[in-house]
Amino acid sequence: MLKIKNQRGISLIELILVVVAVGVLAVLIASLPASIQSIRNSGNTSLAKEIANKEIDLLRKQPYSGLSNGMNTFTDASLFKLPSPAAQYEVSDCPIEVCASGEVAKKIKVTVFWQEAGVVKKVELSTLMTERGLGQ
């Protein structure tokens, strides 16, 4: 009669599975800080675009005659959620390549700046506004 002993220990397959699982966990943990930073950076860019869009909407509500050429700064309550923020808009005459037929329009460019890890980041949005208003 053949007797089978009750063996104790770890098989080679179990050992390989544990090593693979530990390796996968190590890779996930190592990439976590970069993922968190990437999410934060994406959030800052999204917030800056939202602020710039809001400022463009406010400028579009102004009468055309109130849009004088030049650079101006602006503030927004959400602006201070960005690290080291600044914001400005520039009003200029419509570029000749865009308004080639002599249309009367102004170009409005809104820029929001902030810093991430010592590097200045920015979002710029531009639009045109005609003398007769938006979409005319």
Z-matrix of the N, CA and C atoms (Angstrom, degrees):
N
C 1 1.419
C 2 1.530 1 110.21
N 3 1.325 2 114.86 1 137.02
C 4 1.453 3 121.71 2 -177.38
C 5 1.524 4 109.17 3 -93.26
N 6 1.312 5 115.45 4 125.29
C 7 1.469 6 120.35 5 178.18
C 8 1.520 7 109.51 6 -105.33
N 9 1.342 8 115.85 7 134.37
C 10 1.465 9 121.17 8 176.65
C 11 1.514 10 107.34 9 -104.22
N 12 1.305 11 113.79 10 125.90
C 13 1.458 12 118.62 11 178.29
C 14 1.524 13 109.91 12 -81.42
N 15 1.306 14 116.18 13 145.37
C 16 1.457 15 122.51 14 175.50
C 17 1.525 16 106.83 15 -77.42
N 18 1.343 17 116.40 16 105.17
C 19 1.458 18 119.62 17 -175.71
C 20 1.521 19 110.74 18 -91.36
N 21 1.289 20 115.23 19 142.04
C 22 1.461 21 122.00 20 176.85
C 23 1.511 22 108.11 21 -113.74
N 24 1.342 23 115.49 22 153.13
C 25 1.454 24 119.49 23 178.75
C 26 1.520 25 110.34 24 133.65
N 27 1.296 26 114.57 25 -173.60
C 28 1.459 27 121.51 26 -176.43
C 29 1.521 28 107.60 27 -115.74
N 30 1.318 29 114.34 28 133.46
C 31 1.457 30 117.86 29 177.97
C 32 1.530 31 109.31 30 -81.74
N 33 1.300 32 116.38 31 164.17
C 34 1.455 33 122.36 32 -179.99
C 35 1.537 34 110.83 33 -62.73
N 36 1.297 35 118.22 34 -38.82
C 37 1.470 36 122.10 35 178.54
C 38 1.521 37 110.74 36 -63.17
N 39 1.329 38 117.92 37 -44.06
C 40 1.462 39 120.86 38 178.03
C 41 1.522 40 110.82 39 -61.80
N 42 1.304 41 117.20 40 -39.88
C 43 1.465 42 121.62 41 179.95
C 44 1.531 43 110.42 42 -65.43
N 45 1.318 44 117.47 43 -42.91
C 46 1.467 45 121.17 44 179.12
C 47 1.530 46 110.28 45 -63.48
N 48 1.331 47 116.87 46 -42.30
C 49 1.465 48 120.20 47 179.31
C 50 1.529 49 111.92 48 -62.01
N 51 1.306 50 117.05 49 -40.18
C 52 1.466 51 121.05 50 178.64
C 53 1.525 52 110.06 51 -65.79
N 54 1.318 53 117.87 52 -42.79
C 55 1.465 54 121.17 53 -179.60
C 56 1.536 55 110.23 54 -64.33
N 57 1.325 56 117.51 55 -42.10
C 58 1.467 57 121.22 56 178.06
C 59 1.533 58 110.33 57 -63.66
N 60 1.322 59 117.45 58 -44.54
C 61 1.461 60 120.97 59 -179.97
C 62 1.528 61 111.13 60 -62.03
N 63 1.316 62 117.62 61 -43.05
C 64 1.470 63 121.36 62 178.25
C 65 1.527 64 109.92 63 -64.66
N 66 1.314 65 117.79 64 -39.01
C 67 1.469 66 121.49 65 178.27
C 68 1.519 67 111.80 66 -63.56
N 69 1.329 68 117.16 67 -43.81
C 70 1.461 69 121.01 68 178.52
C 71 1.521 70 110.60 69 -63.15
N 72 1.308 71 117.32 70 -43.32
C 73 1.468 72 120.49 71 177.43
C 74 1.519 73 111.61 72 -62.42
N 75 1.324 74 117.38 73 -40.25
C 76 1.465 75 121.27 74 179.39
C 77 1.528 76 110.86 75 -62.94
N 78 1.324 77 117.53 76 -42.40
C 79 1.467 78 121.24 77 178.82
C 80 1.528 79 110.33 78 -64.73
N 81 1.322 80 117.74 79 -42.90
C 82 1.458 81 121.02 80 179.03
C 83 1.519 82 111.55 81 -62.86
N 84 1.307 83 116.66 82 -44.30
C 85 1.464 84 120.39 83 -179.57
C 86 1.520 85 110.94 84 -67.18
N 87 1.341 86 117.64 85 -37.83
C 88 1.461 87 120.95 86 179.92
C 89 1.528 88 111.62 87 -66.75
N 90 1.332 89 118.10 88 -33.03
C 91 1.468 90 120.37 89 -178.25
C 92 1.527 91 113.09 90 -87.98
N 93 1.298 92 118.16 91 -7.29
C 94 1.461 93 121.63 92 -177.57
C 95 1.529 94 113.56 93 -60.42
N 96 1.340 95 121.01 94 -47.95
C 97 1.471 96 119.36 95 179.90
C 98 1.532 97 112.91 96 -60.19
N 99 1.326 98 117.58 97 -40.50
C 100 1.465 99 120.43 98 178.75
C 101 1.525 100 110.66 99 -65.02
N 102 1.323 101 116.71 100 -37.97
C 103 1.467 102 120.40 101 178.82
C 104 1.526 103 110.85 102 -65.95
N 105 1.307 104 116.80 103 -42.37
C 106 1.466 105 120.94 104 179.11
C 107 1.528 106 109.81 105 -63.21
N 108 1.339 107 117.50 106 -43.33
C 109 1.464 108 121.24 107 179.10
C 110 1.523 109 110.56 108 -63.87
N 111 1.315 110 117.35 109 -39.86
C 112 1.459 111 121.48 110 179.18
C 113 1.532 112 110.68 111 -63.69
N 114 1.304 113 117.19 112 -41.47
C 115 1.470 114 121.43 113 177.94
C 116 1.527 115 110.07 114 -64.48
N 117 1.320 116 117.37 115 -41.80
C 118 1.467 117 121.34 116 179.41
C 119 1.531 118 109.93 117 -63.71
N 120 1.349 119 117.02 118 -44.69
C 121 1.463 120 120.77 119 179.97
C 122 1.522 121 110.94 120 -62.58
N 123 1.300 122 117.00 121 -41.17
C 124 1.460 123 121.68 122 178.54
C 125 1.519 124 110.24 123 -63.26
N 126 1.316 125 116.64 124 -40.09
C 127 1.465 126 121.10 125 178.00
C 128 1.517 127 111.48 126 -63.79
N 129 1.337 128 117.48 127 -39.77
C 130 1.466 129 121.12 128 178.15
C 131 1.526 130 111.11 129 -64.45
N 132 1.322 131 116.72 130 -43.05
C 133 1.465 132 120.49 131 179.04
C 134 1.521 133 110.80 132 -63.49
N 135 1.306 134 116.59 133 -43.20
C 136 1.461 135 121.31 134 179.04
C 137 1.526 136 110.94 135 -62.42
N 138 1.322 137 116.97 136 -43.49
C 139 1.464 138 121.23 137 178.76
C 140 1.524 139 110.58 138 -64.01
N 141 1.326 140 117.35 139 -42.16
C 142 1.469 141 120.85 140 179.42
C 143 1.528 142 110.82 141 -62.71
N 144 1.332 143 117.94 142 -40.49
C 145 1.468 144 121.15 143 177.20
C 146 1.528 145 110.98 144 -63.97
N 147 1.315 146 116.09 145 -39.59
C 148 1.465 147 120.74 146 178.42
C 149 1.531 148 110.67 147 -63.00
N 150 1.326 149 117.22 148 -43.47
C 151 1.467 150 121.97 149 179.39
C 152 1.526 151 110.28 150 -64.23
N 153 1.334 152 117.10 151 -44.17
C 154 1.469 153 121.16 152 -179.88
C 155 1.532 154 110.67 153 -64.47
N 156 1.327 155 117.18 154 -42.59
C 157 1.470 156 120.05 155 177.30
C 158 1.519 157 111.81 156 -60.80
N 159 1.314 158 116.19 157 -41.80
C 160 1.465 159 120.77 158 179.89
C 161 1.529 160 110.38 159 -62.77
N 162 1.337 161 116.72 160 -41.71
C 163 1.472 162 120.02 161 -179.95
C 164 1.528 163 110.69 162 -66.97
N 165 1.324 164 117.72 163 -39.80
C 166 1.473 165 120.37 164 176.61
C 167 1.522 166 109.95 165 -60.79
N 168 1.317 167 116.76 166 -43.31
C 169 1.472 168 120.06 167 178.05
C 170 1.527 169 111.40 168 -60.36
N 171 1.340 170 117.11 169 -40.79
C 172 1.471 171 120.32 170 178.21
C 173 1.530 172 111.16 171 -65.34
N 174 1.332 173 116.81 172 -40.60
C 175 1.462 174 120.43 173 179.88
C 176 1.525 175 111.23 174 -68.40
N 177 1.314 176 117.60 175 -33.97
C 178 1.470 177 121.11 176 178.35
C 179 1.529 178 111.69 177 -66.03
N 180 1.312 179 116.79 178 -25.74
C 181 1.465 180 120.89 179 -179.61
C 182 1.529 181 111.96 180 -79.07
N 183 1.324 182 117.01 181 -15.17
C 184 1.462 183 120.26 182 178.04
C 185 1.524 184 109.47 183 -75.25
N 186 1.324 185 116.54 184 151.45
C 187 1.468 186 117.77 185 174.35
C 188 1.530 187 109.89 186 -66.36
N 189 1.314 188 115.87 187 148.28
C 190 1.466 189 121.75 188 -178.97
C 191 1.524 190 110.91 189 -54.81
N 192 1.320 191 117.10 190 -39.88
C 193 1.468 192 120.99 191 -178.35
C 194 1.535 193 111.92 192 -65.04
N 195 1.335 194 117.49 193 -19.57
C 196 1.456 195 121.13 194 179.43
C 197 1.519 196 113.77 195 -84.68
N 198 1.331 197 116.56 196 -4.89
C 199 1.467 198 120.84 197 179.84
C 200 1.519 199 109.93 198 -93.14
N 201 1.324 200 116.18 199 94.13
C 202 1.458 201 119.43 200 178.83
C 203 1.526 202 109.39 201 -95.05
N 204 1.330 203 114.35 202 142.90
C 205 1.462 204 119.67 203 -178.52
C 206 1.520 205 111.09 204 -60.07
N 207 1.337 206 115.69 205 142.30
C 208 1.452 207 121.43 206 176.65
C 209 1.515 208 111.79 207 140.61
N 210 1.321 209 114.13 208 177.53
C 211 1.462 210 122.80 209 -178.38
C 212 1.526 211 108.68 210 -103.04
N 213 1.331 212 115.85 211 135.50
C 214 1.463 213 121.69 212 178.72
C 215 1.527 214 109.00 213 -136.91
N 216 1.320 215 115.83 214 149.01
C 217 1.471 216 119.48 215 173.44
C 218 1.524 217 108.18 216 -97.14
N 219 1.328 218 115.81 217 159.67
C 220 1.459 219 120.49 218 176.06
C 221 1.518 220 108.90 219 -146.28
N 222 1.326 221 115.14 220 162.79
C 223 1.464 222 120.60 221 176.44
C 224 1.518 223 108.75 222 -126.51
N 225 1.289 224 114.37 223 158.99
C 226 1.458 225 122.62 224 178.58
C 227 1.520 226 105.90 225 -148.46
N 228 1.313 227 117.40 226 146.15
C 229 1.470 228 120.52 227 -178.88
C 230 1.529 229 111.35 228 -59.11
N 231 1.323 230 117.58 229 -35.66
C 232 1.466 231 121.09 230 -178.90
C 233 1.516 232 112.62 231 -76.10
N 234 1.322 233 117.32 232 -17.19
C 235 1.458 234 121.31 233 -177.07
C 236 1.527 235 111.88 234 -58.34
N 237 1.306 236 116.68 235 -34.41
C 238 1.461 237 120.46 236 -174.72
C 239 1.523 238 113.32 237 -80.40
N 240 1.344 239 116.52 238 2.54
C 241 1.461 240 120.50 239 170.95
C 242 1.523 241 110.84 240 -81.27
N 243 1.343 242 116.07 241 -12.43
C 244 1.465 243 121.80 242 177.30
C 245 1.521 244 109.80 243 -90.62
N 246 1.328 245 117.96 244 148.47
C 247 1.469 246 119.98 245 177.47
C 248 1.538 247 111.15 246 -74.92
N 249 1.318 248 116.93 247 126.91
C 250 1.472 249 124.48 248 179.70
C 251 1.533 250 112.01 249 49.05
N 252 1.333 251 118.03 250 62.10
C 253 1.466 252 120.03 251 -173.48
C 254 1.527 253 114.15 252 -84.81
N 255 1.320 254 114.75 253 159.67
C 256 1.457 255 123.61 254 169.81
C 257 1.526 256 105.95 255 -154.75
N 258 1.336 257 116.48 256 152.91
C 259 1.459 258 119.65 257 -179.36
C 260 1.517 259 109.74 258 -148.14
N 261 1.323 260 114.75 259 143.32
C 262 1.455 261 119.84 260 179.77
C 263 1.525 262 110.01 261 -150.41
N 264 1.325 263 114.94 262 160.88
C 265 1.453 264 119.50 263 171.10
C 266 1.521 265 108.55 264 -135.97
N 267 1.326 266 114.33 265 151.03
C 268 1.455 267 120.86 266 -179.35
C 269 1.525 268 108.56 267 -126.66
N 270 1.318 269 115.40 268 131.18
C 271 1.460 270 121.75 269 176.06
C 272 1.524 271 107.00 270 -110.19
N 273 1.324 272 115.50 271 130.21
C 274 1.466 273 120.54 272 178.41
C 275 1.519 274 108.85 273 -143.83
N 276 1.332 275 115.54 274 165.30
C 277 1.462 276 119.58 275 176.22
C 278 1.520 277 108.79 276 -66.64
N 279 1.301 278 115.41 277 153.28
C 280 1.461 279 121.51 278 -179.83
C 281 1.528 280 109.49 279 -59.55
N 282 1.327 281 117.83 280 131.86
C 283 1.469 282 120.35 281 178.52
C 284 1.533 283 110.71 282 -60.56
N 285 1.335 284 116.65 283 142.78
C 286 1.456 285 121.92 284 -175.91
C 287 1.526 286 112.20 285 -60.29
N 288 1.343 287 117.30 286 -31.99
C 289 1.465 288 118.86 287 179.51
C 290 1.523 289 112.32 288 -69.96
N 291 1.327 290 117.56 289 -21.33
C 292 1.465 291 121.71 290 178.39
C 293 1.530 292 110.34 291 -92.50
N 294 1.300 293 116.25 292 -45.92
C 295 1.471 294 121.54 293 -177.77
C 296 1.526 295 110.00 294 -102.90
N 297 1.312 296 117.17 295 55.31
C 298 1.472 297 123.12 296 -175.11
C 299 1.524 298 112.49 297 -68.09
N 300 1.320 299 118.04 298 -22.60
C 301 1.470 300 120.97 299 -178.13
C 302 1.520 301 112.81 300 -93.33
N 303 1.319 302 116.57 301 12.68
C 304 1.459 303 120.56 302 177.02
C 305 1.514 304 114.72 303 83.51
N 306 1.343 305 118.00 304 18.35
C 307 1.462 306 120.04 305 176.91
C 308 1.530 307 109.60 306 -60.83
N 309 1.313 308 115.50 307 145.35
C 310 1.458 309 120.72 308 177.29
C 311 1.528 310 106.91 309 -94.53
N 312 1.332 311 115.70 310 111.07
C 313 1.459 312 120.25 311 -177.58
C 314 1.518 313 109.58 312 -152.68
N 315 1.307 314 114.24 313 161.27
C 316 1.463 315 122.11 314 175.98
C 317 1.522 316 108.60 315 -119.39
N 318 1.315 317 115.78 316 142.60
C 319 1.465 318 121.61 317 173.42
C 320 1.517 319 107.03 318 -97.60
N 321 1.329 320 115.55 319 129.86
C 322 1.460 321 121.15 320 178.01
C 323 1.523 322 107.47 321 -116.70
N 324 1.332 323 116.04 322 123.11
C 325 1.462 324 121.47 323 178.50
C 326 1.530 325 108.47 324 -120.24
N 327 1.323 326 115.88 325 120.29
C 328 1.465 327 121.94 326 179.81
C 329 1.530 328 107.90 327 -107.59
N 330 1.340 329 116.00 328 131.74
C 331 1.464 330 121.32 329 -179.49
C 332 1.522 331 109.32 330 -127.94
N 333 1.327 332 115.80 331 132.20
C 334 1.464 333 122.29 332 175.76
C 335 1.530 334 106.79 333 -118.74
N 336 1.337 335 116.00 334 127.42
C 337 1.460 336 122.77 335 -179.29
C 338 1.528 337 109.94 336 -112.26
N 339 1.328 338 117.32 337 151.96
C 340 1.456 339 123.63 338 170.78
C 341 1.516 340 107.72 339 -160.32
N 342 1.322 341 116.67 340 171.23
C 343 1.469 342 120.59 341 179.79
C 344 1.514 343 110.74 342 -115.48
N 345 1.330 344 115.01 343 139.51
C 346 1.458 345 122.46 344 173.69
C 347 1.516 346 107.30 345 -131.72
N 348 1.299 347 116.97 346 118.70
C 349 1.468 348 122.63 347 178.62
C 350 1.533 349 111.41 348 52.13
N 351 1.325 350 116.12 349 41.99
C 352 1.457 351 120.94 350 177.12
C 353 1.518 352 115.13 351 79.51
N 354 1.324 353 118.03 352 1.67
C 355 1.461 354 122.33 353 -179.78
C 356 1.529 355 108.81 354 -109.10
N 357 1.331 356 116.39 355 131.24
C 358 1.463 357 120.59 356 178.67
C 359 1.529 358 108.79 357 -77.06
N 360 1.314 359 115.49 358 125.47
C 361 1.470 360 122.89 359 176.82
C 362 1.518 361 107.77 360 -111.38
N 363 1.335 362 116.20 361 156.44
C 364 1.465 363 118.39 362 178.09
C 365 1.522 364 110.75 363 -151.72
N 366 1.321 365 113.43 364 155.99
C 367 1.458 366 122.89 365 172.74
C 368 1.518 367 106.04 366 -125.16
N 369 1.331 368 116.53 367 130.40
C 370 1.461 369 121.69 368 177.45
C 371 1.518 370 109.50 369 -122.28
N 372 1.321 371 115.64 370 131.93
C 373 1.466 372 121.84 371 174.62
C 374 1.521 373 107.91 372 -128.06
N 375 1.331 374 116.17 373 139.06
C 376 1.463 375 121.03 374 -179.75
C 377 1.518 376 109.86 375 -127.87
N 378 1.325 377 114.79 376 152.98
C 379 1.459 378 121.67 377 175.73
C 380 1.517 379 108.48 378 -151.98
N 381 1.307 380 115.50 379 166.32
C 382 1.459 381 121.63 380 174.46
C 383 1.517 382 109.35 381 -115.09
N 384 1.323 383 115.57 382 145.58
C 385 1.467 384 120.48 383 175.77
C 386 1.520 385 107.14 384 -132.00
N 387 1.329 386 115.74 385 128.50
C 388 1.456 387 120.28 386 -179.42
C 389 1.529 388 109.81 387 -93.05
N 390 1.307 389 113.36 388 169.55
C 391 1.471 390 120.30 389 -179.40
C 392 1.531 391 110.88 390 -61.90
N 393 1.318 392 117.22 391 -32.37
C 394 1.462 393 120.97 392 -178.35
C 395 1.532 394 111.95 393 -88.20
N 396 1.312 395 117.49 394 2.31
C 397 1.466 396 120.52 395 177.56
C 398 1.514 397 112.38 396 105.35
N 399 1.310 398 114.17 397 -174.36
C 400 1.447 399 121.76 398 -175.93
C 401 1.521 400 111.28 399 -67.44
N 402 1.326 401 116.68 400 132.66
C 403 1.456 402 122.16 401 174.15
C 404 1.513 403 114.69 402 76.10
N 405 1.315 404 119.02 403 14.37
C 406 1.481 405 122.23 404 -178.69
C 407 1.512 406 110.02 405 -101.12
